[in-house]
Amino acid sequence: MMRALIVEDEPLLRAELADQLAALWPELEIAGMAENGIEAVALLESLRPDIVFLDIQIPGLTGIEVARHVPPSAQIVFVTAYAEHALHAFEAGACDYLVKPFDAARLLHTIKRLKSRGDGVQAIAPEVWRHAMPAPAPVFLKWIKASSGASVRLLPVGEVLYFQAEDKYTRVVTANGEALIRAPLKNLAVQLDPAQFTQIHRAAIVNLQAVDRIERQGAALEIHLRGRRETLAVSEAYARQFRQM
């Protein structure tokens, strides 16, 4: 049985692709699914899939960067909304290229191609990826799955006021409450848009749009948020960016 990894940052699209594959290719095992480049690389190492359905525009690492970690025995199918990269993908030797939105007939064509190529296909060498395809613009995290009590919530990243490291979790604070996610703050930092979020402490990241004012308390800086009572301390290592404002 062949095993596949799906790498797609949009939860609905990720689930839809998995459902379509299950219907059109029931013998294929969906070994795992990743929502960002960092998670994808980790799953590539642990799962060793035969096929990788890989979105180019994903947070953390781009699909092109993830492709450099794909095992030599695996086949890659790019799944993206940007048709302009298709020619470069085929020139680089990708098995196929699906442009979103695609229908069942187009996916079935991809499945037939994957089956016909079998196990003898060699993945594209890393040096080919570096030179054959232009790196896409970075795509940042849009949604976060967070636990709140016994439920799991899907939170728009733009609504987050700040993130705060808490033991093995990261606390996600919005105007309507807070939740926890199982992701280290350092991994989350590379997935956030730096034009909107900035790190103010080794344990905190703040949404700049939520900042009301920055006050000096002795030698330290303190952030006041709009409509909130709590304040956030800015550590010396991150204070320079605010002193220049």
C-alpha positions in Angstrom: 0.0 0.0 0.0 1.3 3.4 -1.0 1.4 6.1 1.7 0.8 9.9 1.2 1.5 13.0 3.2 -0.7 16.1 2.6 0.8 19.5 3.3 -1.8 22.3 3.2 -2.3 25.2 5.5 -6.0 25.7 5.0 -7.9 23.1 7.2 -10.9 22.9 4.8 -8.8 22.3 1.7 -6.6 19.8 3.5 -9.7 17.8 4.6 -11.3 18.1 1.1 -8.2 16.7 -0.6 -8.0 13.8 1.9 -11.7 13.0 1.3 -11.3 13.1 -2.5 -8.2 10.9 -2.4 -10.1 8.4 -0.2 -13.0 8.3 -2.7 -10.8 8.1 -5.8 -7.9 6.0 -4.5 -9.1 4.0 -1.5 -5.9 1.9 -1.6 -3.8 4.9 -0.8 -3.1 5.5 2.9 -3.1 9.1 4.1 -0.2 8.6 6.5 -0.2 12.2 7.8 -1.2 15.8 7.2 0.8 19.0 8.0 -0.4 22.6 8.1 3.0 24.3 7.9 6.5 23.7 6.5 8.2 23.0 9.8 5.6 20.3 10.7 5.9 18.9 7.1 9.6 18.3 7.4 9.2 16.6 10.7 6.6 14.2 9.3 8.7 13.5 6.2 11.4 12.2 8.4 9.1 10.1 10.6 6.6 8.8 8.0 8.8 8.4 4.9 5.8 8.7 2.5 5.7 7.5 -1.1 3.8 10.6 -2.3 3.7 14.2 -1.0 0.8 16.5 -2.0 2.6 19.8 -1.3 1.2 23.3 -1.3 3.8 25.9 -2.4 2.4 28.7 -0.3 2.6 27.5 3.4 3.8 29.2 6.6 7.1 28.4 8.2 9.0 27.0 5.2 7.7 27.3 1.7 6.7 24.3 -0.3 9.9 24.6 -2.3 12.0 24.5 0.8 10.1 21.5 2.1 10.6 19.7 -1.2 14.3 19.7 -0.6 13.7 17.3 2.3 11.5 14.9 0.4 13.0 11.4 0.4 14.5 10.3 -3.0 12.0 7.6 -3.5 8.9 9.8 -3.1 6.9 11.6 -5.7 5.8 15.2 -5.4 2.5 16.7 -6.5 2.3 20.5 -6.0 -1.1 21.8 -5.0 -1.4 25.6 -5.2 -3.6 28.5 -6.3 -0.7 30.0 -8.3 -0.7 28.6 -11.9 2.4 30.7 -12.9 4.7 28.2 -11.1 3.4 25.2 -13.1 5.9 25.4 -16.0 8.8 25.6 -13.6 7.5 22.6 -11.6 7.3 20.4 -14.7 10.8 21.6 -15.9 12.1 20.6 -12.5 10.6 17.1 -12.8 7.6 17.3 -10.5 5.1 14.4 -11.1 2.2 16.8 -11.4 0.8 20.2 -10.5 -2.7 20.8 -9.3 -4.1 24.4 -9.5 -6.8 25.1 -6.9 -9.7 24.8 -7.2 -9.5 21.5 -9.0 -12.2 18.9 -9.6 -12.4 15.2 -9.2 -11.6 14.6 -12.9 -8.3 16.5 -12.6 -7.3 14.7 -9.4 -8.1 11.4 -11.0 -5.7 12.3 -13.9 -3.0 12.9 -11.2 -3.7 9.6 -9.5 -3.4 7.7 -12.8 0.0 9.4 -13.4 1.2 8.5 -9.9 0.2 4.9 -10.4 1.8 4.7 -13.8 5.1 6.0 -12.5 5.2 3.6 -9.6 8.2 3.2 -7.3 10.9 3.8 -9.8 10.6 7.6 -9.9 13.5 9.5 -8.3 12.7 12.8 -6.6 14.2 16.0 -7.8 17.6 16.7 -6.5 17.9 19.6 -4.0 20.1 21.6 -6.3 17.5 21.5 -9.0 14.9 22.9 -6.7 17.2 25.8 -5.8 17.8 26.9 -9.3 14.8 25.8 -11.4 12.0 27.5 -9.4 11.7 31.0 -8.1 11.0 31.2 -4.4 7.4 32.3 -3.8 6.5 35.2 -1.6 6.3 34.2 2.1 2.8 33.1 3.3 2.1 33.7 6.9 -0.2 31.9 9.4 -3.9 32.8 9.0 -5.7 30.4 11.4 -4.8 28.7 14.6 -6.3 25.6 16.2 -6.4 26.2 19.9 -7.8 24.3 22.9 -10.2 26.1 25.2 -11.4 23.7 28.0 -12.8 20.6 26.3 -13.3 22.2 22.9 -11.0 23.1 20.0 -11.4 26.5 18.4 -10.3 27.8 15.0 -9.0 31.3 15.6 -8.2 34.0 13.0 -4.6 35.1 13.7 -5.5 38.7 13.1 -7.7 38.6 16.2 -4.9 37.5 18.5 -3.7 40.3 20.9 -0.6 38.5 22.0 1.0 35.1 22.4 2.7 34.0 25.6 4.8 31.0 26.3 3.5 28.9 29.2 5.3 25.7 30.1 5.0 23.3 27.1 2.2 25.4 25.6 1.6 28.8 24.1 -1.2 30.9 25.5 -3.2 32.7 22.8 -5.0 35.8 24.0 -7.9 37.5 22.1 -10.4 40.2 23.1 -12.9 37.4 23.7 -10.8 35.1 25.9 -7.8 32.9 25.7 -6.8 29.4 24.7 -3.7 27.1 24.5 -1.8 25.6 21.6 0.7 22.8 21.5 3.4 24.8 19.7 6.6 26.4 21.1 6.7 30.2 20.8 9.9 30.0 18.7 8.2 27.9 16.1 5.2 30.1 16.0 7.3 33.3 15.6 8.6 32.3 12.1 5.0 31.7 10.9 3.6 35.2 11.8 3.6 38.3 9.6 6.4 40.5 10.9 4.5 43.6 9.7 1.8 42.8 12.2 3.4 40.8 15.0 6.7 41.4 16.9 8.5 39.6 19.7 8.8 41.7 22.8 10.3 39.1 25.1 11.6 35.6 24.8 8.2 34.5 26.1 5.9 36.9 24.4 4.8 38.1 20.9 2.4 41.1 20.5 0.0 42.1 17.8 1.2 45.7 16.9 -2.4 46.6 16.0 -3.5 45.9 19.5 -0.9 48.3 21.1 -2.3 51.4 22.6 0.9 53.0 24.0 4.4 52.2 25.2 5.5 53.6 28.5 8.8 53.7 30.2 9.0 52.4 33.8 12.5 53.3 35.0 14.9 51.6 32.5 12.2 49.2 31.3 9.5 49.6 28.6 5.9 48.5 29.2 3.2 47.9 26.5 -0.4 48.9 27.2 -3.0 47.2 25.0 -6.3 48.8 23.8 -9.1 47.9 26.1 -7.1 45.7 28.4 -5.9 46.0 31.9 -2.8 43.9 31.8 0.5 45.2 30.5 3.3 43.4 28.7 7.0 43.9 29.6 9.5 44.5 26.8 12.8 42.8 27.6 16.1 44.7 26.9 16.9 42.3 24.0 13.8 43.5 22.1 13.6 47.1 23.3 15.6 48.7 20.5 12.7 48.4 17.9 10.5 50.5 20.1 13.0 53.1 21.0 13.4 53.8 17.3 9.7 54.4 16.8 
